Amino acid sequence: MAGGNRFRYGAWRGGPDPLAPPYDVRAAVDAVGAEVLAGGSLRDALRNLLRHGPRGGAGLDDLAARARRLRREAMRRGNLDGAVTRSQALLDQALAAERDALRDRDDETARFNEAVLDSLPRSTARAVQELADYDWVSDEARRTYQQILDGLRNDVLEQRFAGLRDALRSSATDPAAQRRLAELMHDLNDLLERHGRGEDTTDAFAEFMRRHGEFFPERPQSVDELVDALARRAAAGERLMRSLSPQQREELAGLMAQSLGGGLASEMAALDANLRALRPDLGWDRRERVRGDQPLGYGEATGALGEIAELDDLLDQLGQEHPGATLDDIDVESVARNLGRGAADDVRRLRDLERELRRQGWVSRTGDGLTLSPKALRRLGGTALRTVFAELSAGRRGQHDLRSAGAAGEITGASRAWEYGDEQPLDVVRTIGRAVRRRGPGVPVQLDVEDFEVVETEARASAAVALCVDLSFSMISEGRWGPMKQTALALSHLVATRFPQDALQIIGFGPTAMPLTERELATVEPDLVQGTNLQHALRLAGRHLRRHSGSEPVVLVVTDGEPTAHLDPQDGEGVFHWPPLRETIEATVAEVDQLTRYGATLNLFMLGEDPGLRRFVDAVARRSGGRVLSPDPADLGRYVVADYLRARRGRRRAA
């Protein structure tokens, strides 16, 4: 009770929890896992998580689409030669007003001036240059002509220095303002030249900002920030020149030279050279095909080109295509400027999601980008196991075990009286309980030999399992890649969680074979090189079985094609040939015989109905005493795990 009001507290029922984080980390991991188990690559799945965004949020693709739309709009904003067009229109106005004034006068000077005007070149820039010393009769014409010079000059300087707007209004007539502008340009070039030579410019930058900081509303905090702001604008001006036709470029260059004057023009040229040397990466020589009916002035045209360049940079950042790209590469301030605050918030949410995935140990960053951690791989394997074997009863843990009391194995929960020679752990609770019941309560407790009890354990039979999976391109082209990967991850998880005494090795084979960890299995992609080297896979399987000689040997092979490659006995290199060579078949059968003599169970899972594969696997099964199973790809996992359990139990029972 407070001030007569009653307050009640309970679960939030007004919509999404306002205190919940803007991401569901486990849902994001599961989304990646679902894509991997469907046959997609881990690298693409992690990229897609960020590109498409977590459930209910925008991803990088959404932001990139908005940036591309804005770029298209900027490309249709107008005609880039508006500065030349505007100057031409003002020149026509000035000449018309001057001719009207001369027509009212009847003297030789008037006729001479008319002749001068009649002989002006057709080029706007050259005409403006020749009129620099012309003695105007019409005040209106003089003011209009001056607008050409002052307007373009102010547009250029305002485009380069956003804070010069007020100063430029009086600089044309105020000597003090002109000196201030000259000092700014001189000091700026001096600072950039020293910075370009690698000198320490910390103090010089502070002094420069003290004297001229009012002209830089961005308030740069270092020379690098100052260079970045100025270089982007200068590069936009250079791209404008490059985007014009040769005639338009010549016209605009001439007008700019005339409007800036000799001293300021040379300072501007030096500034551009300094900025280009410091930031050569800004695409100074790039051309854009901006089109539109509206003529754009110099400031508008460079603004459009600057916006296009910034959007291009943003698209590159959002694309995350360059090696080592991270979300930290995205300029959030640029996103906010170009796409709005909501888009910037989306980028921050994606960053938070990536950081949270790393913080909680679901992903780690390597030189190749993000990858799943062992924790995430365990979750992925658990998902695969639940998906593949949902219809199988889980049964009780250890249902395949051989029960006998012994020192090694897992505790059963039962105990028995200690006997001479027993090595089982002592059951302390039951031992003390027997002593208390025999002698009654009291401290200290007196123990006799007959009080001791030991815990019972069960000796567990172990298996050495080699799962050989075909990594050839046909596996993915025929839609078998996802079931294969799901099956291998599920079996790996099953062994790790329910049968940890077993030793599982997954062996992938294409032109050659190689052992695969869970992480490598999740990231493996089909090999475009031809070859199905089952011989090499079986050789590696035999090595794995012999390293665990005390375990039940089990070999499971998943393939969709007959052997077409083997290792050359001379140099160990893979030899491929289609149709299969006799040497390839003989080398593969030799490995089958080695495994059979060792006592291994060898079962083959044939995907597809290739006649050559059918003949081969039937022959191998007869030769080794194994089995051939031909499941639908969707049922592959259930077949493999069931056969694994049967193989590791059946032979032991027969023995």
C-alpha positions as CSV (number, residue, x, y, z in Angstrom):
1,M,0.0,0.0,0.0
2,A,1.4,3.4,-1.0
3,G,-0.6,6.6,-1.1
4,G,-3.8,4.7,-1.1
5,N,-2.8,2.7,-4.2
6,R,-2.6,-1.1,-4.3
7,F,0.3,-2.7,-6.2
8,R,0.2,-6.3,-7.5
9,Y,3.1,-8.1,-8.9
10,G,3.0,-11.1,-11.3
11,A,4.2,-12.5,-14.6
12,W,4.2,-10.0,-17.4
13,R,1.2,-10.5,-19.7
14,G,1.3,-7.3,-21.8
15,G,3.2,-8.8,-24.7
16,P,6.9,-9.7,-25.1
17,D,8.9,-9.5,-21.9
18,P,10.4,-5.9,-21.9
19,L,13.4,-7.2,-19.8
20,A,14.2,-10.2,-22.0
21,P,17.3,-10.0,-24.2
22,P,16.6,-9.4,-27.9
23,Y,17.8,-12.8,-28.8
24,D,17.3,-16.5,-27.9
25,V,20.8,-18.0,-27.9
26,R,19.7,-21.6,-27.8
27,A,17.2,-21.1,-30.5
28,A,20.0,-19.5,-32.7
29,V,22.2,-22.6,-32.0
30,D,19.4,-24.9,-32.9
31,A,18.7,-23.0,-36.1
32,V,22.3,-23.5,-37.1
33,G,22.1,-27.2,-36.2
34,A,19.0,-27.7,-38.2
35,E,20.7,-26.3,-41.3
36,V,23.8,-28.5,-40.8
37,L,21.7,-31.6,-40.2
38,A,19.8,-30.9,-43.4
39,G,23.1,-31.1,-45.3
40,G,24.1,-27.5,-45.3
41,S,27.7,-26.4,-44.5
42,L,28.4,-25.2,-41.0
43,R,30.2,-22.1,-42.4
44,D,27.1,-21.1,-44.4
45,A,24.7,-21.9,-41.5
46,L,26.6,-19.6,-39.1
47,R,26.7,-16.9,-41.8
48,N,23.0,-17.3,-42.5
49,L,22.2,-16.9,-38.9
50,L,23.6,-13.4,-39.1
51,R,22.5,-12.7,-42.6
52,H,18.9,-13.6,-42.0
53,G,18.8,-12.6,-38.4
54,P,17.5,-14.4,-35.4
55,R,13.8,-15.1,-35.2
56,G,11.9,-11.9,-35.1
57,G,14.9,-9.6,-35.9
58,A,16.4,-8.1,-39.0
59,G,19.6,-9.6,-40.4
60,L,22.4,-8.3,-42.6
61,D,20.6,-9.2,-45.8
62,D,17.6,-7.0,-44.8
63,L,19.9,-4.1,-44.1
64,A,21.9,-4.6,-47.3
65,A,18.6,-4.7,-49.3
66,R,17.7,-1.3,-47.8
67,A,21.2,0.1,-48.6
68,R,20.9,-1.1,-52.2
69,R,17.5,0.5,-52.5
70,L,18.8,3.9,-51.2
71,R,21.8,3.6,-53.6
72,R,19.5,3.1,-56.6
73,E,17.5,6.2,-55.5
74,A,20.7,8.2,-55.2
75,M,21.7,7.1,-58.7
76,R,18.5,8.5,-60.1
77,R,18.7,11.8,-58.1
78,G,19.6,14.1,-60.9
79,N,22.1,15.3,-63.5
80,L,25.7,15.7,-62.3
81,D,26.5,18.6,-64.6
82,G,24.1,20.9,-62.9
83,A,27.0,23.2,-61.8
84,V,28.0,23.8,-65.4
85,T,24.3,24.2,-66.4
86,R,23.7,26.7,-63.6
87,S,26.8,28.7,-64.6
88,Q,25.7,28.7,-68.2
89,A,22.2,30.0,-67.3
90,L,23.7,32.8,-65.1
91,L,26.1,33.7,-67.8
92,D,23.3,34.0,-70.3
93,Q,21.4,36.2,-67.9
94,A,24.4,38.4,-67.3
95,L,25.1,38.8,-71.1
96,A,21.4,39.6,-71.8
97,A,21.3,42.3,-69.2
98,E,24.6,43.7,-70.4
99,R,23.4,43.8,-74.1
100,D,20.2,45.6,-73.0
101,A,22.3,48.2,-71.2
102,L,24.7,48.6,-74.2
103,R,21.8,49.0,-76.7
104,D,20.7,52.2,-74.9
105,R,24.1,53.8,-75.4
106,D,25.4,55.4,-78.6
107,D,29.2,55.5,-78.3
108,E,32.2,53.7,-79.5
109,T,32.8,52.0,-76.1
110,A,29.4,50.5,-76.2
111,R,29.9,49.2,-79.8
112,F,33.4,47.8,-78.8
113,N,31.9,46.0,-75.8
114,E,29.2,44.5,-78.0
115,A,31.9,43.1,-80.2
116,V,33.7,41.6,-77.2
117,L,30.5,39.9,-76.1
118,D,29.8,38.7,-79.7
119,S,33.3,37.1,-79.9
120,L,33.1,35.2,-76.6
121,P,33.9,31.5,-76.9
122,R,31.1,29.0,-76.7
123,S,32.7,27.3,-73.7
124,T,31.2,28.6,-70.5
125,A,34.4,28.3,-68.5
126,R,36.5,30.1,-71.2
127,A,33.8,32.8,-71.5
128,V,33.8,33.4,-67.8
129,Q,37.6,33.5,-67.8
130,E,37.7,36.1,-70.6
131,L,35.1,38.3,-68.8
132,A,37.3,38.4,-65.7
133,D,38.7,41.9,-66.7
134,Y,35.5,43.1,-68.5
135,D,34.2,46.5,-67.4
136,W,30.5,45.8,-67.0
137,V,28.1,48.6,-67.8
138,S,25.1,46.9,-66.2
139,D,25.1,46.6,-62.4
140,E,22.7,43.7,-62.7
141,A,25.0,41.9,-65.2
142,R,28.0,42.5,-62.9
143,R,26.1,41.0,-59.9
144,T,24.9,38.0,-62.0
145,Y,28.4,37.3,-63.3
146,Q,29.8,37.5,-59.7
147,Q,27.2,34.9,-58.7
148,I,28.8,32.5,-61.0
149,L,32.2,32.8,-59.3
150,D,30.9,33.3,-55.7
151,G,28.3,30.6,-55.9
152,L,30.6,27.9,-57.3
153,R,33.5,28.9,-55.0
154,N,31.2,28.8,-51.9
155,D,29.7,25.4,-53.1
156,V,33.2,23.9,-53.4
157,L,34.4,25.2,-50.0
158,E,31.2,24.3,-48.2
159,Q,31.4,20.8,-49.6
160,R,34.9,20.4,-48.3
161,F,34.5,22.3,-45.0
162,A,31.0,22.1,-43.5
163,G,31.7,24.8,-41.0
164,L,32.6,27.5,-43.5
165,R,29.1,28.6,-44.5
166,D,29.0,31.8,-42.5
167,A,32.6,32.8,-43.1
168,L,32.1,32.4,-46.9
169,R,29.3,34.9,-47.0
170,S,31.7,37.7,-46.2
171,S,35.0,36.4,-47.4
172,A,34.5,37.7,-51.0
173,T,34.5,41.3,-49.8
174,D,36.1,41.1,-46.3
175,P,40.0,41.0,-46.4
176,A,40.1,39.7,-42.8
177,A,37.8,36.7,-43.8
178,Q,40.0,36.1,-46.8
179,R,43.1,36.0,-44.6
180,R,41.4,33.7,-42.2
181,L,40.5,31.3,-45.0
182,A,44.1,31.4,-46.4
183,E,45.5,30.6,-42.9
184,L,43.1,27.7,-42.5
185,M,44.2,26.2,-45.8
186,H,47.9,26.8,-45.1
187,D,47.8,25.3,-41.6
188,L,45.7,22.4,-42.7
189,N,48.1,21.4,-45.5
190,D,51.1,21.8,-43.1
191,L,49.4,19.5,-40.5
192,L,48.6,16.9,-43.1
193,E,52.1,17.0,-44.7
194,R,53.7,16.4,-41.2
195,H,51.3,13.6,-40.5
196,G,52.1,12.0,-43.9
197,R,55.8,12.1,-43.0
198,G,55.0,10.1,-39.8
199,E,55.8,12.9,-37.4
200,D,54.0,13.1,-34.0
201,T,51.2,15.6,-34.7
202,T,49.4,15.4,-31.4
203,D,50.3,18.9,-30.2
204,A,50.0,20.3,-33.7
205,F,46.5,18.9,-34.1
206,A,45.5,20.4,-30.7
207,E,46.8,23.8,-31.8
208,F,45.1,23.5,-35.2
209,M,41.7,22.7,-33.6
210,R,42.2,25.6,-31.1
211,R,42.6,28.0,-34.0
212,H,40.2,26.6,-36.6
213,G,38.0,24.1,-34.8
214,E,34.9,26.2,-35.4
215,F,35.0,25.2,-39.1
216,F,34.8,21.5,-38.3
217,P,31.4,20.8,-36.6
218,E,32.2,17.0,-36.6
219,R,34.7,17.8,-33.8
220,P,37.4,15.3,-34.8
221,Q,39.4,13.9,-31.9
222,S,42.5,13.1,-33.9
223,V,44.3,13.8,-37.1
224,D,43.0,10.4,-38.5
225,E,39.4,11.4,-37.8
226,L,40.0,14.8,-39.4
227,V,41.6,13.1,-42.5
228,D,38.8,10.7,-42.8
229,A,36.1,13.4,-42.8
230,L,38.0,15.6,-45.3
231,A,39.2,12.8,-47.6
232,R,35.7,11.4,-48.1
233,R,34.4,14.8,-49.3
234,A,37.5,15.3,-51.5
235,A,37.1,11.9,-53.0
236,A,33.4,12.7,-53.7
237,G,34.6,15.8,-55.6
238,E,37.1,13.8,-57.6
239,R,34.5,11.2,-58.4
240,L,32.2,14.0,-59.7
241,M,34.9,15.1,-62.1
242,R,35.5,11.5,-63.2
243,S,31.8,10.9,-63.7
244,L,31.4,13.8,-66.2
245,S,32.0,13.7,-69.9
246,P,35.4,15.1,-71.0
247,Q,33.8,18.3,-72.2
248,Q,31.8,18.7,-68.9
249,R,34.9,18.0,-66.9
250,E,36.9,20.6,-68.7
251,E,34.1,23.2,-68.3
252,L,33.7,22.5,-64.5
253,A,37.5,22.5,-63.9
254,G,37.8,25.8,-65.7
255,L,35.0,27.4,-63.7
256,M,36.4,26.1,-60.4
257,A,39.8,27.5,-61.2
258,Q,38.3,30.9,-62.1
259,S,36.1,31.0,-59.0
260,L,38.8,29.9,-56.5
261,G,41.5,32.1,-57.8
262,G,45.2,31.2,-58.1
263,G,46.2,31.0,-54.5
264,L,43.2,29.2,-53.1
265,A,43.2,26.8,-56.1
266,S,46.8,25.8,-55.5
267,E,46.0,25.2,-51.8
268,M,43.0,23.1,-52.7
269,A,45.1,21.0,-55.1
270,A,47.8,20.5,-52.4
271,L,45.0,19.5,-50.0
272,D,43.6,16.9,-52.4
273,A,47.1,15.5,-53.0
274,N,47.7,15.1,-49.2
275,L,44.4,13.5,-48.6
276,R,44.7,11.1,-51.5
277,A,48.1,10.0,-50.2
278,L,46.8,9.5,-46.7
279,R,43.5,7.7,-47.8
280,P,44.2,6.0,-51.2
281,D,41.4,3.4,-50.4
282,L,38.5,5.7,-51.0
283,G,38.0,5.0,-54.7
284,W,39.1,8.4,-56.0
285,D,39.1,7.3,-59.7
286,R,35.7,5.6,-59.6
287,R,33.0,6.8,-61.9
288,E,29.2,6.7,-61.3
289,R,26.4,6.9,-63.9
290,V,24.0,9.1,-61.9
291,R,21.0,10.0,-64.0
292,G,17.9,12.2,-63.5
293,D,16.0,15.2,-64.9
294,Q,16.9,17.5,-62.0
295,P,20.2,19.4,-62.5
296,L,22.3,19.0,-59.4
297,G,24.6,21.8,-58.2
298,Y,28.1,21.1,-57.2
299,G,27.3,20.5,-53.5
300,E,24.2,18.4,-54.4
301,A,26.2,16.3,-56.9
302,T,29.1,15.6,-54.6
303,G,26.6,14.9,-51.8
304,A,24.9,12.3,-53.9
305,L,28.2,10.7,-54.9
306,G,29.4,10.8,-51.3
307,E,26.2,9.1,-50.2
308,I,26.7,6.5,-53.0
309,A,30.3,5.9,-51.9
310,E,29.3,5.6,-48.2
311,L,26.5,3.1,-49.2
312,D,29.0,1.1,-51.2
313,D,31.3,0.9,-48.1
314,L,28.3,-0.1,-46.0
315,L,27.3,-2.8,-48.5
316,D,30.8,-4.2,-48.3
317,Q,30.7,-4.2,-44.5
318,L,27.3,-5.8,-44.4
319,G,28.4,-8.4,-47.0
320,Q,31.1,-9.8,-44.6
321,E,32.8,-11.3,-47.6
322,H,36.4,-10.3,-47.0
323,P,38.7,-12.7,-45.0
324,G,38.4,-12.3,-41.2
325,A,35.2,-10.1,-41.5
326,T,33.4,-9.6,-38.2
327,L,30.3,-7.6,-37.2
328,D,32.7,-5.2,-35.5
329,D,33.8,-4.1,-39.0
330,I,30.3,-2.5,-39.5
331,D,30.3,1.3,-38.9
332,V,27.2,1.6,-36.8
333,E,27.2,5.4,-37.1
334,S,27.2,5.1,-40.9
335,V,24.3,2.6,-40.6
336,A,22.4,5.2,-38.5
337,R,23.1,8.0,-40.9
338,N,22.1,6.1,-44.0
339,L,19.5,3.5,-42.8
340,G,18.2,5.0,-39.7
341,R,18.4,4.4,-35.9
342,G,16.3,1.2,-36.1
343,A,18.8,-0.3,-38.5
344,A,21.7,0.6,-36.2
345,D,19.8,-1.1,-33.3
346,D,19.5,-4.2,-35.5
347,V,23.3,-4.3,-36.0
348,R,23.8,-3.9,-32.3
349,R,21.5,-6.7,-31.6
350,L,23.3,-9.0,-34.0
351,R,26.6,-8.0,-32.4
352,D,25.1,-8.8,-29.0
353,L,23.9,-12.2,-30.3
354,E,27.4,-13.0,-31.6
355,R,29.0,-11.9,-28.4
356,E,26.5,-13.9,-26.3
357,L,27.1,-17.0,-28.4
358,R,30.8,-16.6,-27.7
359,R,30.4,-15.7,-24.0
360,Q,28.2,-18.7,-23.3
361,G,30.6,-21.0,-25.1
362,W,28.5,-21.9,-28.1
363,V,30.8,-20.6,-30.8
364,S,34.4,-19.6,-31.1
365,R,36.1,-17.4,-33.7
366,T,39.0,-18.8,-35.7
367,G,41.0,-17.4,-38.6
368,D,38.3,-18.8,-40.9
369,G,35.4,-17.1,-39.0
370,L,32.9,-18.5,-36.5
371,T,32.8,-22.2,-35.7
372,L,30.7,-24.3,-33.3
373,S,32.3,-25.1,-29.9
374,P,32.4,-28.6,-28.4
375,K,29.4,-27.6,-26.3
376,A,27.4,-26.7,-29.3
377,L,28.5,-29.9,-31.1
378,R,27.2,-31.9,-28.2
379,R,23.9,-30.1,-28.5
380,L,23.9,-30.7,-32.2
381,G,24.7,-34.4,-31.7
382,G,21.9,-34.7,-29.1
383,T,19.5,-33.1,-31.6
384,A,20.5,-35.5,-34.3
385,L,20.1,-38.4,-31.9
386,R,16.6,-37.3,-30.9
387,T,15.6,-36.6,-34.5
388,V,16.9,-39.9,-36.0
389,F,15.8,-42.2,-33.2
390,A,12.7,-40.6,-31.9
391,E,10.7,-43.8,-32.5
392,L,13.2,-46.0,-30.6
393,S,12.7,-46.7,-26.9
394,A,15.6,-45.2,-25.0
395,G,15.7,-48.2,-22.7
396,R,17.6,-48.2,-19.5
397,R,21.2,-47.0,-19.5
398,G,23.7,-49.8,-20.1
399,Q,21.2,-52.3,-21.2
400,H,23.9,-53.9,-23.4
401,D,26.3,-54.5,-20.5
402,L,27.6,-57.8,-19.2
403,R,27.0,-58.0,-15.5
404,S,29.6,-59.4,-13.1
405,A,31.2,-58.1,-10.0
406,G,34.7,-56.8,-10.6
407,A,37.1,-54.0,-9.9
408,A,36.6,-52.2,-13.2
409,G,33.3,-50.8,-14.4
410,E,30.4,-48.7,-13.2
411,I,28.8,-48.8,-9.7
412,T,25.6,-50.7,-9.7
413,G,24.2,-49.3,-6.4
414,A,24.5,-52.7,-4.6
415,S,27.1,-53.8,-2.1
416,R,28.3,-57.0,-0.4
417,A,30.5,-58.1,2.4
418,W,34.2,-57.6,1.9
419,E,36.3,-60.7,1.1
420,Y,40.0,-61.2,1.1
421,G,41.5,-60.0,-2.2
422,D,38.6,-57.7,-3.1
423,E,39.7,-54.5,-4.9
424,Q,36.3,-52.8,-5.1
425,P,35.8,-49.4,-3.5
426,L,34.8,-49.5,0.2
427,D,31.1,-48.6,0.8
428,V,31.7,-46.2,3.8
429,V,28.1,-45.5,4.7
430,R,27.0,-49.2,4.8
431,T,30.2,-50.2,6.6
432,I,29.7,-47.7,9.4
433,G,25.9,-48.5,9.5
434,R,26.7,-52.2,10.2
435,A,29.1,-51.2,12.9
436,V,26.6,-48.9,14.6
437,R,23.9,-51.6,14.4
438,R,26.2,-54.2,15.9
439,R,27.7,-52.1,18.8
440,G,25.0,-49.4,19.2
441,P,25.4,-45.6,18.9
442,G,28.5,-43.9,20.3
443,V,31.7,-42.2,19.4
444,P,34.2,-43.3,18.3
445,V,32.6,-46.1,16.1
446,Q,34.5,-49.4,16.5
447,L,34.9,-51.3,13.3
448,D,35.5,-55.1,12.9
449,V,36.4,-57.0,9.8
450,E,32.9,-58.3,9.4
451,D,31.5,-54.7,9.2
452,F,33.3,-53.9,5.9
453,E,31.2,-53.8,2.7
454,V,32.4,-53.0,-0.8
455,V,30.4,-51.6,-3.6
456,E,29.5,-53.8,-6.5
457,T,30.4,-52.7,-10.1
458,E,29.5,-54.2,-13.4
459,A,32.2,-55.0,-15.9
460,R,31.2,-53.4,-19.2
461,A,32.0,-54.8,-22.7
462,S,33.5,-52.3,-25.1
463,A,33.5,-51.9,-28.8
464,A,35.8,-50.3,-31.3
465,V,33.7,-48.8,-34.0
466,A,34.8,-47.4,-37.3
467,L,32.0,-45.6,-39.2
468,C,33.2,-45.0,-42.8
469,V,31.1,-42.4,-44.6
470,D,31.2,-41.6,-48.3
471,L,32.1,-37.9,-49.0
472,S,31.8,-38.0,-52.8
473,F,29.9,-35.3,-54.6
474,S,27.1,-37.8,-55.6
475,M,26.1,-37.9,-51.9
476,I,25.0,-34.3,-51.9
477,S,23.7,-34.2,-55.5
478,E,21.4,-37.1,-54.7
479,G,20.2,-35.6,-51.4
480,R,22.1,-38.0,-49.1
481,W,24.5,-35.6,-47.5
482,G,22.2,-34.4,-44.8
483,P,21.1,-37.9,-43.6
484,M,24.8,-39.1,-43.7
485,K,26.0,-36.2,-41.5
486,Q,23.0,-36.5,-39.2
487,T,23.6,-40.2,-38.8
488,A,27.3,-39.8,-38.0
489,L,26.7,-37.0,-35.5
490,A,23.9,-39.0,-33.8
491,L,26.1,-42.1,-33.5
492,S,29.0,-40.0,-32.2
493,H,26.7,-38.5,-29.5
494,L,25.2,-41.9,-28.7
495,V,28.7,-43.4,-28.1
496,A,29.9,-40.4,-26.1
497,T,26.9,-40.2,-23.8
498,R,25.6,-43.8,-23.4
499,F,28.6,-46.0,-24.3
500,P,31.7,-44.0,-23.3
501,Q,33.7,-47.2,-23.0
502,D,33.4,-47.6,-26.8
503,A,35.9,-46.1,-29.2
504,L,34.3,-44.5,-32.2
505,Q,36.2,-43.2,-35.2
506,I,34.4,-41.5,-38.1
507,I,36.3,-41.9,-41.4
508,G,35.3,-39.9,-44.4
509,F,36.4,-41.1,-47.9
510,G,36.5,-39.5,-51.3
511,P,39.6,-39.7,-53.5
512,T,41.4,-40.5,-50.3
513,A,40.2,-41.2,-46.7
514,M,40.7,-39.3,-43.5
515,P,39.6,-39.5,-39.8
516,L,37.1,-36.8,-38.8
517,T,36.4,-35.3,-35.4
518,E,32.9,-34.1,-34.6
519,R,33.9,-30.5,-35.5
520,E,35.4,-31.6,-38.8
521,L,32.3,-33.7,-39.6
522,A,30.1,-30.7,-39.0
523,T,32.2,-28.5,-41.2
524,V,33.1,-31.0,-43.9
525,E,31.8,-30.3,-47.4
526,P,31.7,-32.6,-50.5
527,D,34.8,-33.0,-52.5
528,L,34.4,-32.1,-56.2
529,V,37.3,-34.3,-57.1
530,Q,36.2,-37.7,-58.4
531,G,37.0,-40.9,-56.6
532,T,35.5,-43.3,-54.0
533,N,38.5,-44.7,-52.1
534,L,36.9,-47.3,-49.9
535,Q,40.2,-49.2,-49.7
536,H,41.9,-46.4,-47.9
537,A,38.9,-46.0,-45.5
538,L,39.0,-49.7,-44.6
539,R,42.8,-49.5,-44.0
540,L,42.3,-46.6,-41.6
541,A,39.4,-48.6,-39.9
542,G,41.7,-51.5,-39.4
543,R,44.3,-49.3,-37.7
544,H,41.7,-47.9,-35.4
545,L,40.4,-51.4,-34.5
546,R,44.0,-52.7,-33.7
547,R,44.6,-49.7,-31.4
548,H,41.7,-51.0,-29.3
549,S,42.4,-54.7,-29.5
550,G,40.5,-55.6,-26.4
551,S,37.2,-54.3,-27.8
552,E,34.6,-55.7,-30.0
553,P,35.6,-54.7,-33.6
554,V,32.7,-53.2,-35.7
555,V,33.0,-51.5,-39.1
556,L,30.0,-49.7,-40.7
557,V,30.2,-48.4,-44.2
558,V,27.8,-45.9,-45.7
559,T,28.3,-45.3,-49.5
560,D,26.4,-44.7,-52.7
561,G,29.0,-45.8,-55.2
562,E,31.3,-48.7,-56.0
563,P,35.1,-48.2,-55.3
564,T,36.7,-46.2,-58.1
565,A,40.0,-45.3,-56.4
566,H,42.8,-46.9,-54.4
567,L,46.2,-46.0,-53.0
568,D,49.1,-46.7,-55.3
569,P,51.4,-49.3,-53.5
570,Q,54.5,-47.5,-54.8
571,D,54.0,-43.9,-53.8
572,G,50.8,-44.0,-51.7
573,E,49.0,-41.5,-54.0
574,G,45.3,-42.0,-54.9
575,V,44.6,-43.6,-58.2
576,F,41.2,-42.9,-59.8
577,H,39.6,-44.6,-62.8
578,W,36.1,-45.1,-64.1
579,P,34.9,-47.7,-64.7
580,P,36.7,-49.3,-61.7
581,L,40.0,-50.9,-62.3
582,R,40.7,-54.5,-61.4
583,E,43.5,-53.3,-59.2
584,T,41.1,-51.0,-57.3
585,I,38.7,-53.9,-56.6
586,E,41.5,-56.2,-55.6
587,A,43.1,-53.6,-53.2
588,T,39.7,-53.0,-51.6
589,V,38.9,-56.7,-51.2
590,A,42.3,-57.2,-49.6
591,E,41.4,-54.7,-46.9
592,V,38.1,-56.5,-46.4
593,D,40.0,-59.8,-45.9
594,Q,42.3,-58.2,-43.4
595,L,39.3,-57.0,-41.3
596,T,37.5,-60.4,-41.6
597,R,40.6,-62.2,-40.3
598,Y,40.8,-59.8,-37.5
599,G,37.2,-60.8,-36.5
600,A,35.5,-57.5,-37.3
601,T,31.8,-57.2,-38.1
602,L,31.6,-55.5,-41.5
603,N,28.2,-54.2,-42.5
604,L,27.5,-52.0,-45.5
605,F,24.7,-49.5,-46.0
606,M,24.0,-49.0,-49.7
607,L,22.3,-45.8,-50.7
608,G,20.8,-45.9,-54.2
609,E,20.4,-48.7,-56.6
610,D,23.6,-48.6,-58.7
611,P,24.0,-52.1,-60.2
612,G,27.8,-52.0,-59.9
613,L,27.6,-51.1,-56.2
614,R,25.0,-53.8,-55.6
615,R,27.3,-56.5,-57.1
616,F,30.3,-55.3,-55.1
617,V,28.6,-55.0,-51.7
618,D,26.9,-58.4,-52.1
619,A,30.3,-60.0,-52.9
620,V,31.9,-58.2,-49.9
621,A,29.1,-59.4,-47.6
622,R,29.4,-63.0,-48.7
623,R,33.2,-62.9,-48.3
624,S,33.2,-61.2,-44.9
625,G,30.1,-62.7,-43.4
626,G,28.6,-59.3,-43.0
627,R,25.3,-57.8,-44.0
628,V,24.1,-55.4,-46.7
629,L,21.3,-53.0,-45.9
630,S,19.7,-50.7,-48.4
631,P,17.7,-48.1,-46.4
632,D,16.0,-45.0,-47.6
633,P,18.2,-42.0,-46.8
634,A,15.6,-40.7,-44.3
635,D,15.9,-44.0,-42.4
636,L,19.7,-44.3,-42.6
637,G,20.3,-43.2,-39.0
638,R,17.9,-45.7,-37.5
639,Y,19.5,-48.5,-39.5
640,V,23.0,-47.6,-38.6
641,V,22.5,-47.2,-34.8
642,A,20.4,-50.3,-34.6
643,D,23.0,-52.3,-36.5
644,Y,25.7,-50.8,-34.2
645,L,23.9,-52.0,-31.1
646,R,23.2,-55.5,-32.7
647,A,26.8,-55.9,-33.8
648,R,28.4,-55.1,-30.5
649,R,26.0,-57.4,-28.6
650,G,25.4,-60.3,-31.0
651,R,28.9,-61.6,-31.4
652,R,29.5,-61.4,-27.7
653,R,26.4,-63.5,-27.0
654,A,27.5,-66.1,-29.6
655,A,30.9,-66.3,-27.9
